[in-house]
Amino acid sequence: MPYLTRPTYAGDPQRPRYHFLPPGGWMNDPNGLIEVDGRYHLFYQQNPHAAIWDKIHWGHAVSDDLVHWRDLPIALKPDTPGLDEAGIWSGCAVAHAGQVLLFYTGGTGNVSQDVSSGLLNMPVGVAQGAPGLETWHKLAANPAVPALPNDGVIVGQRDPIVWREGAGWRMSIGAGLRGQGGAVLVYDSTDLRHWQYAGLLHHDALGKTWECPQLLTFDGEHAALIVSVWDPPQPSYTIYYGGSYRQGKFEAQFMERLELVGSALYAPQALQDAQGRWLMWGWIRETRSIDASVTAGWSGVMSLPRVVTLGSDGRLRQQPAPEVSALRDGSAPTLTNAESQPAEADDWIVLGRQRGQRLEIQAEFGCDQAVGQVELALHTLPDLNQWLTIRYDWRPGTLRIVRQHSSLNTTDGLDLSDLHGGLKLTPGELLSLRIFVDHSVIEVFANEGRASAATRIYPTQQAGFEIRWHGSSEITLRSANVWNLRALW
């Protein structure tokens, strides 16, 4: 079957134009993120033949600037019996001694557990890149980690992440504990070839198993352990544990959601680049039915690259990488009527109309008494009968993204539920919003990344947006700007 190509979908109004996505077919988790010789490599879960999760490959793209991407040949295919014939599932990339290795989860044809349960014992395979990193071969010594530790409690493992620690190497891998929730296992190695089980890095009662675990370390002591919680039949979601990492031991001090509840972002992975930044991408899932995605011919989008930092409160911050600003097409006009205030609490102020479906919006609001509520809405042109609303309430400190009226499509099984979460502002602190619109993809960042979310809208009109706001009498609009963003695809 031939691979799907980008020109096939050039006219699809729902298909993003500046977020990365494959030429066609299915995409899920980012994998193998690595910077080599100043170039960023993105691998990702892909079915290149259809927009369904099946016979997963590793797609591959490369960028010099985190914005413009070039498709490279598919890196790994599910073609090795007993190791990965059912799929090349999630993993990582490691550069050492002039070589780049890919560590991945092998889907075998004799899986004894039900896939939907999440309790899968998957071997870890390894592949090595040829010069130029456009072709890869699997090592003869595979699998690197063949089976679960024989303790009768650990019932699943997948999604290895490998990092250098001291004179050796460590591998974290997601797992489930029988009747006890999710866990992260750790393995140790001196040569990247032979691995010994070293125990649990962390575990908790959440979910049936944990996926795509990654430990992010800051300043040699503080750390965050990011895990994606698989808990069927409930929707999967991503959390992180904040704490410390010393002498190979992680100590959790608190847990919270990585994104607003309901965010479509899942299975994030990060790399630490030559500047020392943690750069993270996540899979932005479709929120329409599988049938609708199959009909469209594509499914899944990668988030914008995000810089992840640690705030003074020990919480993570996520902000778009500065390189994303290169997408701006021209200057940033201040939206009209930016200084106007609504005469009544229910009055809406129209800030402006913007043609096109690729926007970046920045807006700041102040609240004199810390008890008000403000809403910023994006109404689709020309009829204004579909809209997304971002709502903030100062008293409880809650941020909500309302999608109830974001589409008139009644045939594609759209999820139009709200996204919500906490965002406590200090007295006098402005509410700062940064919103990215890319056809069906919306990413929202609030107050330097203290809250963030990715979501999907599928409006039946795609001519542009009218941007409005309203708020209680205590609210003032301090600034509002918008940019059109360039298409890459």
C-alpha positions as CSV (number, residue, x, y, z in Angstrom):
1,M,0.0,0.0,0.0
2,P,1.5,3.4,-0.9
3,Y,2.2,6.0,1.7
4,L,-0.1,9.0,2.0
5,T,1.2,12.4,0.9
6,R,0.7,16.0,2.0
7,P,-0.8,17.3,-1.3
8,T,-3.7,14.9,-0.8
9,Y,-5.0,17.1,2.1
10,A,-4.1,20.6,0.9
11,G,-7.7,21.7,0.8
12,D,-8.9,20.3,4.1
13,P,-10.0,23.4,6.2
14,Q,-9.5,21.4,9.5
15,R,-5.9,20.4,8.9
16,P,-3.3,22.5,10.7
17,R,-0.8,24.4,8.7
18,Y,2.0,25.4,11.2
19,H,1.8,22.6,13.7
20,F,3.8,19.5,12.7
21,L,1.9,16.5,11.5
22,P,2.8,13.7,9.1
23,P,2.1,13.7,5.4
24,G,-1.0,11.7,6.1
25,G,-2.4,8.8,8.1
26,W,-2.3,8.4,11.9
27,M,0.1,10.0,14.4
28,N,0.3,9.7,18.1
29,D,3.2,10.0,20.6
30,P,6.4,12.1,20.0
31,N,9.4,9.8,20.3
32,G,13.2,9.9,20.1
33,L,13.5,13.7,20.6
34,I,17.2,14.6,20.2
35,E,19.5,17.4,19.0
36,V,22.4,16.2,16.9
37,D,24.9,18.6,15.3
38,G,22.6,21.6,15.9
39,R,19.6,19.9,14.2
40,Y,16.4,18.8,16.0
41,H,15.1,15.3,15.3
42,L,11.5,14.4,15.9
43,F,10.4,10.8,15.7
44,Y,6.7,9.9,16.2
45,Q,4.2,7.1,16.3
46,Q,2.7,6.7,12.8
47,N,0.5,4.6,10.7
48,P,1.5,5.9,7.2
49,H,-1.3,4.0,5.4
50,A,-4.5,5.0,7.2
51,A,-5.8,7.3,9.9
52,I,-6.2,4.5,12.5
53,W,-3.9,3.1,15.2
54,D,-2.5,0.0,13.6
55,K,0.9,-1.5,12.7
56,I,2.6,1.6,14.1
57,H,5.9,2.8,12.5
58,W,8.3,5.5,13.7
59,G,8.0,8.5,11.4
60,H,10.9,11.0,11.3
61,A,11.4,14.7,10.7
62,V,14.3,17.1,11.2
63,S,14.5,20.9,11.8
64,D,17.2,23.5,12.1
65,D,15.0,26.0,13.9
66,L,12.1,24.2,15.7
67,V,9.7,25.8,13.2
68,H,10.4,24.5,9.7
69,W,10.4,20.7,9.4
70,R,11.6,18.3,6.6
71,D,10.2,14.8,6.3
72,L,12.8,12.1,6.4
73,P,12.3,8.4,5.5
74,I,10.3,6.3,8.0
75,A,12.9,5.2,10.6
76,L,11.5,2.0,11.9
77,K,9.0,-0.5,10.6
78,P,7.2,-3.4,12.5
79,D,8.9,-6.2,10.6
80,T,10.8,-8.3,13.2
81,P,9.0,-11.5,14.4
82,G,9.1,-12.0,18.2
83,L,10.3,-8.4,18.7
84,D,8.0,-5.8,17.1
85,E,5.8,-7.3,14.4
86,A,2.7,-5.8,16.0
87,G,4.1,-2.3,16.2
88,I,7.1,0.0,16.9
89,W,5.8,1.7,20.0
90,S,7.1,4.6,22.1
91,G,10.7,5.2,23.1
92,C,13.6,7.6,23.0
93,A,16.9,8.4,21.3
94,V,20.4,8.5,22.8
95,A,23.7,9.9,21.3
96,H,26.9,8.4,22.6
97,A,30.4,7.9,21.2
98,G,29.5,9.2,17.7
99,Q,26.4,6.9,17.4
100,V,22.7,7.5,17.8
101,L,20.6,4.7,19.2
102,L,16.8,4.4,19.3
103,F,15.2,2.6,22.2
104,Y,11.6,1.5,21.5
105,T,8.8,-0.6,22.8
106,G,8.3,-3.7,20.6
107,G,4.7,-4.9,20.0
108,T,4.8,-8.7,19.7
109,G,2.3,-11.0,18.1
110,N,1.9,-13.1,21.2
111,V,0.8,-10.5,23.7
112,S,-1.0,-12.3,26.5
113,Q,-2.8,-9.3,27.9
114,D,-5.7,-7.4,26.3
115,V,-4.4,-4.2,24.7
116,S,-7.3,-2.2,26.1
117,S,-6.3,-3.1,29.7
118,G,-3.0,-1.4,29.3
119,L,-1.2,-4.3,31.1
120,L,1.3,-5.2,28.4
121,N,4.7,-6.8,28.8
122,M,6.6,-5.3,25.8
123,P,10.3,-6.0,25.0
124,V,12.6,-3.1,24.5
125,G,14.3,-3.0,21.1
126,V,17.3,-1.0,20.0
127,A,18.2,0.4,16.5
128,Q,21.3,2.2,15.4
129,G,21.5,5.1,13.0
130,A,23.7,5.2,9.9
131,P,25.7,8.4,9.1
132,G,23.2,11.1,8.3
133,L,20.5,9.4,10.5
134,E,18.2,8.7,7.5
135,T,18.5,4.9,7.7
136,W,18.4,2.7,10.8
137,H,19.1,-1.0,11.6
138,K,18.0,-3.0,14.5
139,L,20.7,-4.6,16.7
140,A,21.2,-8.3,16.5
141,A,21.3,-8.5,20.3
142,N,17.7,-7.4,20.7
143,P,15.8,-7.2,22.9
144,A,17.7,-5.1,25.3
145,V,15.1,-5.7,28.0
146,P,13.2,-8.9,27.2
147,A,10.7,-9.4,30.1
148,L,9.3,-8.1,33.3
149,P,11.0,-8.5,36.6
150,N,9.8,-11.8,38.0
151,D,8.1,-10.5,41.2
152,G,4.4,-11.3,40.4
153,V,3.4,-7.7,41.1
154,I,4.6,-5.8,38.0
155,V,2.1,-6.5,35.2
156,G,3.1,-4.3,32.3
157,Q,6.0,-2.3,31.0
158,R,6.5,0.0,28.0
159,D,8.0,3.3,26.7
160,P,11.7,3.5,27.7
161,I,13.5,6.8,28.3
162,V,17.3,6.5,28.7
163,W,19.7,9.1,30.2
164,R,23.3,9.4,31.3
165,E,23.9,9.3,35.0
166,G,27.4,9.4,36.4
167,A,29.6,6.8,34.7
168,G,26.6,4.7,33.6
169,W,23.1,4.9,32.1
170,R,19.6,4.7,33.5
171,M,16.3,3.7,31.8
172,S,12.8,4.6,33.1
173,I,9.9,2.6,31.8
174,G,6.2,2.8,32.4
175,A,4.5,0.0,34.2
176,G,1.4,-1.2,36.1
177,L,1.3,-2.9,39.6
178,R,-1.3,-5.6,40.0
179,G,-4.3,-3.9,41.7
180,Q,-2.1,-1.0,42.9
181,G,-2.1,1.5,40.0
182,G,0.8,2.8,37.9
183,A,4.6,2.8,38.4
184,V,7.9,3.8,36.8
185,L,10.6,1.1,36.8
186,V,14.3,1.8,36.4
187,Y,17.0,-0.2,34.8
188,D,20.8,0.4,35.0
189,S,23.5,-0.2,32.4
190,T,27.2,0.5,32.0
191,D,27.3,0.0,28.2
192,L,23.8,0.8,26.8
193,R,23.5,-2.9,25.8
194,H,23.0,-4.9,29.0
195,W,20.4,-3.8,31.5
196,Q,19.7,-4.8,35.1
197,Y,16.4,-4.1,36.9
198,A,17.0,-1.6,39.7
199,G,13.6,-1.2,41.3
200,L,10.8,1.4,41.3
201,L,11.4,5.0,40.7
202,H,7.9,5.9,41.8
203,H,4.4,4.5,42.0
204,D,0.9,5.6,42.9
205,A,-2.7,4.3,42.9
206,L,-3.6,6.3,39.8
207,G,-4.6,4.3,36.6
208,K,-4.0,0.8,35.5
209,T,-0.6,1.6,34.1
210,W,1.6,4.6,33.4
211,E,2.9,5.5,30.0
212,C,5.8,7.6,28.6
213,P,7.4,8.5,32.0
214,Q,10.2,11.0,31.9
215,L,12.2,12.6,34.7
216,L,13.1,16.2,34.2
217,T,15.9,17.5,36.5
218,F,16.6,21.1,37.4
219,D,19.6,22.7,39.2
220,G,21.0,19.3,40.2
221,E,18.3,18.7,42.8
222,H,14.7,19.7,41.9
223,A,12.9,17.4,39.5
224,A,9.6,16.6,37.9
225,L,8.4,13.2,36.9
226,I,5.9,13.4,34.1
227,V,3.7,10.4,33.4
228,S,0.7,9.7,31.2
229,V,-2.0,7.8,33.1
230,W,-3.7,5.0,31.2
231,D,-7.0,4.1,33.0
232,P,-9.5,2.6,30.5
233,P,-12.4,3.1,30.0
234,Q,-11.7,6.6,31.4
235,P,-9.9,9.1,29.1
236,S,-6.1,9.1,29.5
237,Y,-4.4,12.2,30.9
238,T,-1.0,13.5,31.9
239,I,0.3,14.4,35.4
240,Y,3.6,15.2,37.0
241,Y,5.1,14.7,40.4
242,G,7.2,17.6,41.7
243,G,10.0,16.8,44.1
244,S,13.7,16.0,44.2
245,Y,16.2,13.6,42.6
246,R,19.3,12.7,44.6
247,Q,21.7,9.8,44.3
248,G,19.3,7.9,41.9
249,K,16.2,8.3,44.1
250,F,13.2,10.4,43.3
251,E,11.2,11.8,46.2
252,A,7.7,13.2,45.3
253,Q,6.4,16.2,47.2
254,F,3.2,16.9,45.3
255,M,1.2,15.8,42.2
256,E,-0.8,17.9,39.7
257,R,-2.2,17.8,36.2
258,L,0.3,18.9,33.5
259,E,-2.5,20.7,31.6
260,L,-6.1,21.9,32.3
261,V,-8.5,19.0,32.8
262,G,-9.8,17.9,29.4
263,S,-6.7,18.9,27.5
264,A,-6.2,17.0,24.3
265,L,-2.4,16.9,24.9
266,Y,-1.1,13.4,25.8
267,A,2.2,11.4,26.0
268,P,4.6,14.4,26.0
269,Q,8.3,13.9,25.7
270,A,11.2,16.4,26.2
271,L,14.8,16.8,25.2
272,Q,17.5,18.9,26.8
273,D,19.1,20.9,24.0
274,A,22.6,22.4,23.6
275,Q,21.3,25.6,25.4
276,G,20.3,23.5,28.4
277,R,16.6,24.1,27.8
278,W,14.0,21.4,28.3
279,L,12.0,21.4,25.0
280,M,8.8,19.4,25.1
281,W,6.3,18.2,22.5
282,G,3.0,16.4,23.0
283,W,0.5,14.5,20.9
284,I,-2.7,16.6,20.4
285,R,-5.4,14.1,19.9
286,E,-8.5,14.4,17.7
287,T,-11.7,15.0,19.6
288,R,-13.9,13.8,16.7
289,S,-14.9,10.2,16.0
290,I,-12.6,7.6,14.6
291,D,-14.8,7.4,11.5
292,A,-14.5,11.1,10.9
293,S,-10.7,10.9,11.1
294,V,-10.7,7.9,8.7
295,T,-12.8,9.8,6.3
296,A,-10.5,12.8,6.5
297,G,-7.4,10.6,6.0
298,W,-5.3,11.9,8.8
299,S,-5.4,12.0,12.6
300,G,-3.2,13.6,15.3
301,V,-1.1,16.7,15.5
302,M,2.1,17.6,17.4
303,S,2.0,20.5,19.8
304,L,4.2,23.5,19.4
305,P,7.6,23.1,20.9
306,R,7.4,24.2,24.5
307,V,10.1,25.4,26.9
308,V,9.6,23.8,30.3
309,T,11.0,25.5,33.3
310,L,10.6,25.3,37.1
311,G,8.9,28.1,38.9
312,S,9.9,29.5,42.3
313,D,7.0,27.5,43.7
314,G,8.4,24.2,42.4
315,R,5.6,24.0,39.8
316,L,6.3,23.5,36.1
317,R,5.9,26.3,33.6
318,Q,5.2,25.7,29.8
319,Q,5.7,28.4,27.2
320,P,6.0,28.2,23.4
321,A,9.7,28.2,22.4
322,P,10.8,31.7,21.4
323,E,11.6,30.4,17.9
324,V,7.8,30.1,17.3
325,S,7.6,33.9,16.9
326,A,9.3,33.4,13.5
327,L,5.9,32.3,12.3
328,R,4.4,35.8,12.7
329,D,3.5,37.3,9.4
330,G,4.3,41.0,9.7
331,S,3.8,43.3,12.6
332,A,1.4,42.9,15.5
333,P,-1.5,45.4,15.2
334,T,-3.2,46.4,18.4
335,L,-6.8,45.3,18.1
336,T,-9.3,48.0,17.7
337,N,-11.1,49.4,20.7
338,A,-8.5,47.8,23.0
339,E,-9.1,50.6,25.6
340,S,-12.9,50.4,25.5
341,Q,-14.8,49.0,28.5
342,P,-18.2,47.4,28.4
343,A,-21.0,49.7,29.8
344,E,-22.7,46.7,31.4
345,A,-21.4,43.4,32.6
346,D,-23.2,41.5,29.8
347,D,-22.1,43.8,27.0
348,W,-19.5,42.5,24.6
349,I,-16.7,44.6,23.1
350,V,-15.6,43.7,19.6
351,L,-11.8,44.0,19.5
352,G,-11.5,43.3,15.8
353,R,-12.0,40.9,12.9
354,Q,-9.1,38.8,11.6
355,R,-9.1,37.0,8.3
356,G,-7.6,33.5,8.2
357,Q,-7.4,30.5,10.5
358,R,-3.8,30.9,11.7
359,L,-3.5,33.4,14.5
360,E,-1.6,34.2,17.6
361,I,-3.5,36.4,20.1
362,Q,-2.1,38.0,23.2
363,A,-4.3,39.8,25.8
364,E,-3.9,41.1,29.3
365,F,-6.7,41.9,31.8
366,G,-6.6,43.6,35.2
367,C,-9.0,43.2,38.1
368,D,-9.2,45.9,40.8
369,Q,-10.9,43.9,43.5
370,A,-9.9,40.3,42.6
371,V,-13.6,39.2,42.5
372,G,-14.5,39.7,38.8
373,Q,-14.9,37.4,35.8
374,V,-13.7,38.0,32.2
375,E,-14.4,36.2,28.9
376,L,-12.5,36.3,25.6
377,A,-14.4,34.8,22.7
378,L,-13.4,33.8,19.1
379,H,-16.5,33.9,16.8
380,T,-16.1,32.3,13.4
381,L,-16.6,34.5,10.3
382,P,-18.8,35.3,8.5
383,D,-21.9,34.3,10.4
384,L,-20.5,34.5,14.0
385,N,-22.6,31.5,15.0
386,Q,-19.8,29.3,16.2
387,W,-17.4,30.3,19.0
388,L,-14.8,29.3,21.6
389,T,-14.7,31.1,24.9
390,I,-11.9,31.4,27.4
391,R,-13.2,32.4,30.8
392,Y,-11.3,33.4,34.0
393,D,-12.9,33.9,37.4
394,W,-10.7,35.8,39.9
395,R,-12.4,34.8,43.2
396,P,-11.9,31.0,42.9
397,G,-9.0,31.4,40.6
398,T,-10.3,29.2,37.8
399,L,-9.6,29.1,34.1
400,R,-12.1,27.5,31.7
401,I,-12.1,26.9,27.9
402,V,-15.7,26.5,26.7
403,R,-16.3,24.7,23.5
404,Q,-20.0,24.1,23.7
405,H,-20.8,26.4,20.7
406,S,-17.5,25.8,18.7
407,S,-19.1,23.8,15.9
408,L,-22.4,23.2,14.2
409,N,-21.2,19.8,13.0
410,T,-23.6,17.2,14.4
411,T,-22.4,14.1,12.4
412,D,-18.8,13.6,13.5
413,G,-19.2,12.7,17.2
414,L,-17.4,15.9,18.4
415,D,-16.4,16.2,22.0
416,L,-17.4,19.7,23.0
417,S,-16.9,19.5,26.7
418,D,-15.2,22.2,28.7
419,L,-11.5,22.3,29.8
420,H,-10.9,23.7,33.3
421,G,-8.3,24.1,36.0
422,G,-6.9,26.4,38.7
423,L,-4.9,29.5,38.2
424,K,-4.5,31.6,41.3
425,L,-3.3,35.2,40.7
426,T,-1.6,37.3,43.3
427,P,-3.3,40.7,44.2
428,G,-2.7,43.1,41.4
429,E,-1.4,40.5,39.0
430,L,-2.7,40.7,35.4
431,L,-4.3,37.8,33.7
432,S,-2.1,37.2,30.7
433,L,-3.3,35.0,27.8
434,R,-1.5,33.8,24.8
435,I,-3.6,31.9,22.3
436,F,-2.5,30.0,19.2
437,V,-5.1,29.1,16.5
438,D,-4.2,26.7,13.7
439,H,-7.4,25.6,11.9
440,S,-8.8,22.9,14.2
441,V,-6.0,23.2,16.9
442,I,-6.1,25.7,19.8
443,E,-3.2,26.0,22.3
444,V,-3.6,28.3,25.3
445,F,-0.9,29.6,27.7
446,A,-1.8,31.7,30.7
447,N,0.5,33.8,32.9
448,E,3.9,32.7,31.6
449,G,2.8,29.1,31.3
450,R,1.4,28.5,34.8
451,A,-1.6,27.1,33.1
452,S,-1.8,25.6,29.6
453,A,-4.0,23.4,27.4
454,A,-4.4,22.1,23.9
455,T,-7.8,21.5,22.4
456,R,-9.6,21.0,19.1
457,I,-12.5,22.8,17.4
458,Y,-14.0,21.8,14.1
459,P,-16.1,24.8,12.9
460,T,-18.1,24.4,9.7
461,Q,-17.0,28.0,8.7
462,Q,-13.3,28.8,8.3
463,A,-13.2,32.4,7.0
464,G,-11.6,33.9,10.1
465,F,-12.6,35.2,13.6
466,E,-14.2,38.1,15.3
467,I,-12.5,38.6,18.7
468,R,-14.7,39.8,21.5
469,W,-14.5,40.3,25.3
470,H,-16.6,41.2,28.2
471,G,-16.3,41.3,32.0
472,S,-17.6,42.6,35.2
473,S,-17.1,46.3,36.1
474,E,-13.9,45.6,38.0
475,I,-12.2,44.3,34.8
476,T,-10.0,46.4,32.5
477,L,-8.4,45.4,29.3
478,R,-4.7,46.4,29.4
479,S,-3.5,45.3,26.0
480,A,-4.6,43.1,23.1
481,N,-2.6,42.1,20.0
482,V,-2.9,39.6,17.2
483,W,-0.6,38.2,14.5
484,N,-1.4,36.1,11.4
485,L,0.9,33.1,11.3
486,R,2.5,31.6,8.2
487,A,1.6,28.2,6.9
488,L,4.4,25.6,6.7
489,W,2.5,22.9,4.9
